[in-house]
């Protein structure tokens, strides 16, 4: 069973975009403070010159930092920490040189905590708040012990409460952002491995759903495409059970439709309902309710290519965020199940195609030869009474046919077995075609001129197809065209192989030359040859007249 990979913790480095945002906010804050002090010079009651100098220098510093960031797409790892520490030092100095803990520059500490939250999330907000509160308390103690006349205890306490509350809110904002980021990481870590068995696929899907949502329990119901039953997959305690239940999808759709809902499954008498906080509660199918138990859940409808389903996920505190997250993993689960159904259809199609090829090969080869052998036996039976020697000759022909077909059947069975080595085995194409020409001449009494010009060994699979195509073309000429002479030529042509079979019979039931697409469109020509050439990705041309027919087959060497 594929095991979902655990996403690694994601602690992004401060990026240039975040630093540019902080830099722009720093410029606005510093410039606004300088303008405010200029408009109300009474605010810095002491150290007026120092305050103006510090503010002017900080404005220049802010503009310089923003200019540097504007031309850079990356920042060094130590840049955020260095600028953050410098900001805290400047903010403490601004407050000290103005009105201490009651200074209007108190808002700078809030800016520092916001910047730390953007950079380092909850941890940055916590440590920056601790430093800001420590500076604020030290300034208050200093003002109190020096009997600063501008110190106001009530104002000091209120600002301290503001600072603690603001820091707490930003800390939780950072925690919330970290949680959302972790959820995105787990979604990004959704495994793309492909399991071979259905049970492994559903097990993997349920395990990944539980991992993304951090859910102890989940239930997935989905219908089988073009089948009447419902698959019920439940996940709990790290195990997965998979079984088929009668159809419950219609009941769920009548109750829930395609809505996404958060609530708790509750039993009321002999009925089960999903309590969602709205009125009335939604009735729930007992078979589904027993799987959920008395637990809070979020549920959403999922839909695939020709099938539908519904996902139930247990959550301790179901909220709109968990509901949206369930919808996202529902889409991912639907994609995996779509892929599973597609692979099953492809495997079934491959099996059916192989069966058709097997049946076609038996029909074109063994069955036709057995039919010819049966005819030879009938002829030999009639000859036994008045020409024993000729009858024996016919019986020897039958024996040769059976030996040849036995050899072909054995080779065909070997072909069906998987390759054990890395190299293709040789197929005695020339020998097989010569035997075929002799057999056709003996059975049908026509002259067969065979010309083979293969310069090197062709992969066995291609040579087998060449033999089958040549066999079909020769038999068609002998059986249906009434030909007295046939010429078959096999030669290399460019990077491929060309098979040409020409006879002097009465031709096909049409006149003219047609390629493969025209033969299919008009529904004329040899059906078996058309199917074989199409499967091999080759080209077919048939020329027919009342003086005979010519079949040209071009096969790519990569077939």
TIKE-175674 format. One line per 4 residues: their letters; for each residue x, y negated, z of C-alpha. Coordinates in steps of 0.5 Angstrom, whole numbers, plus 500, padded with zeros to 3 digits. Example, Ala and Ser with C-alpha at 12.3 -4.5 7.8 and 13.67 -1.06 7.14 Angstrom:
# TIKE-175674
as> 525,509,516 ~ 527,502,514
This chain:
# TIKE-175674
xxxx> 500,500,500 ~ 503,493,498 ~ 504,489,505 ~ 503,482,505
xxxx> 509,478,506 ~ 509,473,512 ~ 510,466,510 ~ 516,462,512
xxxx> 515,456,517 ~ 515,450,513 ~ 518,444,516 ~ 519,439,510
xxxx> 525,434,510 ~ 523,427,510 ~ 522,425,503 ~ 523,419,499
xxxx> 516,418,498 ~ 515,418,506 ~ 521,413,507 ~ 518,408,502
xxxx> 512,408,505 ~ 515,407,512 ~ 519,402,509 ~ 514,398,506
xxxx> 510,398,513 ~ 516,396,516 ~ 517,390,512 ~ 509,388,513
xxxx> 510,389,520 ~ 516,385,521 ~ 514,379,516 ~ 508,379,519
xxxx> 511,378,526 ~ 516,373,524 ~ 510,369,521 ~ 506,370,527
xxxx> 511,367,531 ~ 512,361,527 ~ 505,359,527 ~ 505,360,535
xxxx> 511,359,537 ~ 509,359,545 ~ 509,367,544 ~ 516,368,546
xxxx> 516,364,552 ~ 524,365,553 ~ 530,366,549 ~ 526,363,543
xxxx> 533,362,539 ~ 535,370,540 ~ 528,372,538 ~ 528,368,532
xxxx> 534,371,530 ~ 533,378,532 ~ 526,377,528 ~ 529,374,522
xxxx> 535,379,522 ~ 530,385,522 ~ 526,382,516 ~ 532,382,512
xxxx> 534,389,514 ~ 527,391,513 ~ 527,388,506 ~ 534,391,505
xxxx> 532,398,507 ~ 526,398,502 ~ 530,396,496 ~ 535,402,497
xxxx> 529,407,498 ~ 526,404,492 ~ 532,406,487 ~ 533,413,490
xxxx> 529,419,489 ~ 532,423,495 ~ 534,421,502 ~ 540,424,506
xxxx> 538,428,512 ~ 541,423,517 ~ 537,417,514 ~ 530,418,518
xxxx> 533,419,525 ~ 538,413,524 ~ 533,408,522 ~ 528,411,527
xxxx> 533,410,533 ~ 535,403,530 ~ 527,401,530 ~ 526,403,537
xxxx> 532,399,540 ~ 530,393,536 ~ 523,394,539 ~ 525,394,546
xxxx> 530,388,545 ~ 524,384,542 ~ 519,386,548 ~ 525,384,553
xxxx> 527,377,549 ~ 519,375,549 ~ 514,377,555 ~ 517,384,557
xxxx> 511,389,557 ~ 506,384,556 ~ 509,382,549 ~ 505,382,543
xxxx> 511,386,540 ~ 508,392,544 ~ 504,394,537 ~ 511,396,534
xxxx> 511,402,539 ~ 505,404,536 ~ 508,403,529 ~ 514,408,531
xxxx> 510,413,534 ~ 506,413,527 ~ 513,413,523 ~ 515,419,527
xxxx> 508,423,526 ~ 509,422,518 ~ 516,425,519 ~ 516,430,524
xxxx> 509,431,525 ~ 507,433,533 ~ 514,434,535 ~ 516,427,533
xxxx> 510,424,536 ~ 511,427,542 ~ 518,425,543 ~ 518,418,540
xxxx> 512,417,545 ~ 516,419,551 ~ 521,414,549 ~ 517,409,548
xxxx> 513,410,554 ~ 520,410,558 ~ 522,403,555 ~ 515,400,557
xxxx> 515,403,564 ~ 523,400,565 ~ 521,393,562 ~ 515,393,567
xxxx> 519,395,573 ~ 524,390,571 ~ 519,385,570 ~ 516,387,577
xxxx> 522,387,581 ~ 525,380,578 ~ 518,377,580 ~ 517,375,573
xxxx> 511,370,573 ~ 509,372,566 ~ 508,379,568 ~ 500,381,569
xxxx> 499,388,572 ~ 492,389,569 ~ 495,388,562 ~ 501,392,564
xxxx> 496,398,566 ~ 491,397,560 ~ 497,397,555 ~ 500,403,558
xxxx> 494,407,557 ~ 493,404,550 ~ 500,407,549 ~ 498,414,552
xxxx> 492,415,548 ~ 495,413,542 ~ 501,417,542 ~ 496,423,544
xxxx> 492,422,538 ~ 498,422,534 ~ 500,428,537 ~ 494,432,535
xxxx> 494,429,528 ~ 501,432,527 ~ 498,438,530 ~ 493,438,525
xxxx> 497,437,519 ~ 502,442,521 ~ 496,447,522 ~ 493,445,515
xxxx> 500,446,512 ~ 501,453,515 ~ 495,455,512 ~ 497,452,505
xxxx> 503,456,506 ~ 500,463,507 ~ 495,461,501 ~ 502,460,497
xxxx> 504,467,500 ~ 499,471,497 ~ 502,477,495 ~ 502,478,487
xxxx> 504,485,487 ~ 499,490,484 ~ 497,496,487 ~ 495,503,483
xxxx> 489,505,487 ~ 483,502,489 ~ 483,503,496 ~ 490,500,496
xxxx> 488,494,493 ~ 482,493,497 ~ 486,494,503 ~ 491,489,501
xxxx> 486,484,500 ~ 483,484,506 ~ 490,484,510 ~ 492,478,506
xxxx> 485,475,508 ~ 486,476,515 ~ 493,473,515 ~ 491,467,512
xxxx> 485,465,516 ~ 488,468,522 ~ 482,473,523 ~ 481,479,527
xxxx> 476,482,523 ~ 473,481,516 ~ 468,484,512 ~ 468,484,504
xxxx> 462,486,500 ~ 462,487,493 ~ 458,490,487 ~ 461,495,482
xxxx> 461,492,475 ~ 455,496,471 ~ 454,500,477 ~ 448,501,482
xxxx> 452,501,489 ~ 456,496,493 ~ 463,497,496 ~ 463,495,503
xxxx> 470,494,506 ~ 471,492,513 ~ 478,490,516 ~ 479,490,524
xxxx> 485,492,529 ~ 490,492,523 ~ 486,498,520 ~ 481,498,514
xxxx> 475,502,512 ~ 472,503,505 ~ 465,506,504 ~ 460,505,499
xxxx> 453,503,502 ~ 446,502,498 ~ 445,495,495 ~ 445,490,500
xxxx> 446,484,495 ~ 439,482,494 ~ 437,482,501 ~ 443,477,502
xxxx> 442,473,496 ~ 435,472,498 ~ 437,470,505 ~ 444,466,504
xxxx> 444,465,496 ~ 450,462,494 ~ 451,458,500 ~ 457,458,505
xxxx> 455,458,512 ~ 458,458,519 ~ 454,462,525 ~ 454,468,530
xxxx> 450,474,528 ~ 445,475,534 ~ 440,481,535 ~ 433,479,537
xxxx> 429,485,538 ~ 430,490,532 ~ 432,484,528 ~ 438,481,526
xxxx> 439,474,525 ~ 445,469,523 ~ 445,463,528 ~ 448,457,524
xxxx> 445,451,529 ~ 440,450,524 ~ 433,452,524 ~ 430,457,523
xxxx> 436,462,524 ~ 437,466,518 ~ 435,474,518 ~ 441,478,516
xxxx> 441,485,514 ~ 442,490,519 ~ 447,494,516 ~ 451,488,515
xxxx> 450,486,522 ~ 452,492,525 ~ 459,491,522 ~ 459,484,524
xxxx> 457,485,531 ~ 456,479,536 ~ 461,475,533 ~ 462,468,530
xxxx> 463,468,523 ~ 464,464,517 ~ 461,467,510 ~ 461,465,503
xxxx> 459,468,496 ~ 465,470,491 ~ 464,472,484 ~ 468,475,479
xxxx> 467,477,472 ~ 461,481,471 ~ 460,482,479 ~ 458,479,485
xxxx> 460,479,493 ~ 460,476,500 ~ 466,475,505 ~ 465,475,512
xxxx> 470,473,517 ~ 470,472,524 ~ 473,466,527 ~ 473,464,534
xxxx> 471,457,533 ~ 468,456,526 ~ 468,449,523 ~ 468,446,516
xxxx> 475,447,515 ~ 475,455,516 ~ 469,455,512 ~ 473,451,506
xxxx> 479,456,507 ~ 474,462,507 ~ 472,459,500 ~ 479,459,498
xxxx> 481,466,500 ~ 475,468,497 ~ 477,465,490 ~ 483,469,491
xxxx> 480,475,493 ~ 475,475,487 ~ 481,474,482 ~ 485,480,485
xxxx> 479,484,484 ~ 478,482,477 ~ 485,484,476 ~ 483,491,479
xxxx> 477,492,475 ~ 481,490,468 ~ 486,495,470 ~ 481,500,471
xxxx> 478,499,464 ~ 485,498,461 ~ 486,505,464 ~ 480,508,462
xxxx> 481,505,455 ~ 488,508,454 ~ 485,515,456 ~ 479,515,451
xxxx> 484,512,446 ~ 489,518,447 ~ 483,523,447 ~ 481,520,440
xxxx> 488,521,438 ~ 489,528,440 ~ 482,530,437 ~ 484,527,431
xxxx> 491,530,431 ~ 487,537,432 ~ 482,535,426 ~ 487,533,421
xxxx> 492,538,423 ~ 491,545,426 ~ 483,545,425 ~ 484,544,417
xxxx> 490,549,417 ~ 485,554,421 ~ 480,553,416 ~ 485,554,410
xxxx> 487,560,413 ~ 480,563,414 ~ 479,562,406 ~ 485,566,405
xxxx> 483,571,409 ~ 476,571,406 ~ 480,572,399 ~ 484,577,402
xxxx> 478,581,404 ~ 475,581,397 ~ 482,583,394 ~ 483,589,398
xxxx> 479,593,394 ~ 482,592,387 ~ 488,589,388 ~ 492,591,395
xxxx> 498,587,393 ~ 495,581,392 ~ 491,581,398 ~ 498,583,402
xxxx> 501,576,399 ~ 494,572,401 ~ 495,575,408 ~ 503,573,408
xxxx> 500,566,407 ~ 496,566,413 ~ 501,569,417 ~ 506,563,415
xxxx> 500,558,416 ~ 499,561,423 ~ 506,561,425 ~ 507,554,422
xxxx> 501,551,426 ~ 503,555,432 ~ 510,551,431 ~ 507,544,430
xxxx> 502,546,436 ~ 508,547,441 ~ 511,541,438 ~ 505,537,439
xxxx> 504,539,447 ~ 511,537,448 ~ 510,530,445 ~ 504,530,450
xxxx> 509,531,456 ~ 513,525,459 ~ 520,524,457 ~ 525,526,462
xxxx> 531,523,458 ~ 533,516,456 ~ 534,518,449 ~ 529,520,444
xxxx> 529,527,441 ~ 530,529,434 ~ 524,531,430 ~ 525,535,424
xxxx> 521,531,419 ~ 524,533,412 ~ 523,540,414 ~ 516,539,416
xxxx> 514,536,410 ~ 518,541,405 ~ 513,546,409 ~ 507,542,408
xxxx> 508,541,401 ~ 509,548,400 ~ 503,550,404 ~ 499,545,400
xxxx> 501,548,393 ~ 500,555,396 ~ 493,554,399 ~ 490,549,393
xxxx> 494,551,387 ~ 497,544,386 ~ 504,541,384 ~ 507,537,390
xxxx> 513,533,388 ~ 516,531,395 ~ 522,525,395 ~ 525,524,402
xxxx> 530,518,403 ~ 531,517,410 ~ 538,514,412 ~ 538,516,419
xxxx> 534,519,425 ~ 527,515,426 ~ 525,516,433 ~ 521,522,434
xxxx> 514,518,435 ~ 514,515,429 ~ 516,521,425 ~ 511,525,428
xxxx> 506,519,425 ~ 509,519,418 ~ 508,527,418 ~ 501,526,420
xxxx> 500,520,415 ~ 503,524,409 ~ 499,531,411 ~ 492,527,411
xxxx> 494,524,404 ~ 496,530,401 ~ 490,534,404 ~ 485,528,401
xxxx> 488,529,394 ~ 488,536,394 ~ 481,537,397 ~ 477,531,395
xxxx> 480,528,389 ~ 481,535,385 ~ 488,533,383 ~ 493,538,380
xxxx> 499,534,381 ~ 501,530,387 ~ 507,526,388 ~ 509,523,395
xxxx> 515,519,397 ~ 518,517,404 ~ 523,511,404 ~ 526,506,408
xxxx> 524,499,406 ~ 527,493,409 ~ 526,494,417 ~ 521,499,416
xxxx> 518,505,413 ~ 514,506,406 ~ 510,512,405 ~ 507,513,398
xxxx> 502,518,395 ~ 500,518,388 ~ 495,523,385 ~ 492,525,378
xxxx> 485,526,381 ~ 479,523,380 ~ 480,517,385 ~ 476,515,391
xxxx> 469,513,390 ~ 471,506,388 ~ 475,502,383 ~ 481,497,384
xxxx> 486,496,389 ~ 484,494,396 ~ 489,492,403 ~ 487,495,410
xxxx> 483,489,412 ~ 478,489,405 ~ 478,497,406 ~ 475,495,413
xxxx> 470,490,411 ~ 467,494,405 ~ 467,500,409 ~ 471,504,404
xxxx> 477,508,404 ~ 480,514,408 ~ 478,513,415 ~ 483,517,418
xxxx> 489,513,415 ~ 486,507,416 ~ 485,508,424 ~ 492,511,424
xxxx> 495,505,420 ~ 492,500,425 ~ 494,504,431 ~ 501,503,429
xxxx> 501,496,427 ~ 502,498,419 ~ 499,496,413 ~ 495,500,408
xxxx> 494,499,400 ~ 489,504,396 ~ 489,503,389 ~ 484,508,385
xxxx> 481,509,378 ~ 478,515,374 ~ 486,517,373 ~ 488,518,380
xxxx> 489,514,386 ~ 495,511,390 ~ 496,510,397 ~ 502,506,400
xxxx> 503,505,407 ~ 508,501,410 ~ 510,502,418 ~ 514,497,422
xxx> 521,501,425 ~ 519,499,432 ~ 512,503,432
